[in-house]
Amino acid sequence: MLNFEDSNFIQDMSIFNDTKLAFADKTDAQLKKAFWMFKAIENPSLTSVGVSMLNFVVRNNFPFVDGIVKQTLFEQFCGGETREESMKVVKTLFKHRIGSIFDYSIEGKVDEETFDAFCKEIKDIVRFSVGNPAIPFVVFKPTAFGRIDLYEEVGKGAELTTSQKAEWERVVKRFDDVCKLCYESDKKVMVDAEETWMQGAADQLCEEMMEKYNKEKPIVWNTIQMYRTGRLEYMAEHLERAKEKGYFIGYKIVRGAYMEKERARAAEKGYPDPIQPNKEASDINYNAGIDFMMNNLDRVSAFFGTHNEKSTELIMDKMQAKGLEHDNPHVYFGQLYGMSDNISYYLADKGYNVAKYLPYGPVKDVVPYLTRRAQENTSVAGQTGRELGLIEKELKRRKQA
């Protein structure tokens, strides 16, 4: 295991080590706050207790929770409570050529009224961002438009009841309404990936939307989780279908975020584990996904969602080997807001297409997203340590300047 000094040494050898550039928009006070927050997240026990306490005070409507959350996790990982409030962050990022992807991060609500409201919000984001290069993509989760159990039933080909058929038709209409508006507005829309047991139906919907709206260029993009087995094969088969039907593909590839949940469910229900056996296998699969997309840019446009420096540099090397301009319109890089600024700011400074996922929403409604973000930072090996090392390095540099 690396100690703190080893970690700093590796960062110093990396091309992504310019902390002056990475934290150009952060004050000393903001960096110090971020340092202590990541320090707390680094401790799994403390994170677990903190998440439990936060969920408890939110459920019980404690009056002080908004202020505390907004000044800590929310400030680090979210743009604001509304699109308008978030525009301050959008403009700041775009000064450095970093785009923003508005992510309306309300989770855990499963009624038809909420699905309709969410669909309206996504369409409002499209209209809000038309013609603004600072907001290159719109994004939504499939379960923002329908129940996960319904996706599962559709995906496994179960016979639906009359009411389920009507419910699924409403899901399809929400998808189509958003994708059609994006097509008419010339705005790219990205559909996030979720749990494996619902992904088959979501993939099929994405393919239907691509066939309908990607005839000239990729408007609709799907997300592929490369920590899953079988995803590379899916992409290859989908490419053949796209060629036959004459449409373009947009893919965002990520490693994935539901490993523990996926393994537990597979063990409980007795089906094969759908996740790669270890991190090394996931990394190999991700790199294979990079190769697949870079070798098919005539038909496939790529958004590489990664906080991994090695993967990022590999993509840059492959672009150079193919003689591609840094701002090739078929290649994007992406990171989450509040994380890996050393990668995002470096890429943008060198002229690559890069965008940050920028969550927003009312503080209490965004808490499930924030607690998941904290837990993921705790579980991803090295991520929090890298953030801490970079922040400490920049504070030290400023002190000596």
RALINTA-V298520 format. One record per residue. SS is DSSP state (@ for helix, = for strand, . for the rest). Layout:
# RALINTA-V298520
SS
SS
This chain:
# RALINTA-V298520
.
.
.
@
@
@
@
@
@
@
@
@
@
.
.
.
.
.
@
@
@
@
.
.
.
.
.
@
@
@
@
@
@
@
@
@
@
@
@
@
@
.
.
@
@
@
@
@
@
@
@
@
@
@
@
@
@
@
@
.
.
.
.
.
@
@
@
@
@
@
.
.
@
@
@
@
@
=
=
=
.
.
@
@
@
@
@
@
@
@
@
@
@
@
.
.
.
=
=
=
=
=
=
=
.
.
.
.
.
.
.
@
@
@
@
@
@
@
@
@
@
@
@
@
@
@
@
@
@
.
.
.
.
.
.
.
=
=
=
=
=
@
@
@
.
.
.
@
@
@
@
@
@
@
@
.
.
.
.
.
.
@
@
@
@
@
@
@
@
@
@
@
@
@
@
@
@
@
@
@
@
@
@
@
@
.
.
=
=
=
=
=
.
.
.
@
@
@
@
@
@
@
@
@
@
@
@
@
@
@
@
@
@
.
.
.
.
.
.
=
=
=
=
=
=
.
.
=
.
.
@
@
@
@
@
@
@
@
@
@
@
@
@
@
@
.
.
.
=
=
=
=
=
=
.
.
.
.
@
@
@
@
@
@
@
@
@
@
@
.
.
.
.
.
=
.
.
.
@
@
@
@
@
@
@
@
@
@
@
@
@
@
@
@
.
.
.
.
.
=
=
=
=
=
=
.
.
.
@
@
@
@
@
@
@
@
@
@
@
@
@
.
.
.
.
.
.
.
.
.
=
=
=
=
=
=
.
.
.
.
@
@
@
@
@
@
@
@
@
.
.
.
.
=
=
=
=
=
=
=
.
.
@
@
@
@
@
@
@
@
@
@
@
@
@
@
@
@
@
.
.
.
@
@
@
@
@
@
@
@
@
@
@
@
@
@
@
@
@
@
.
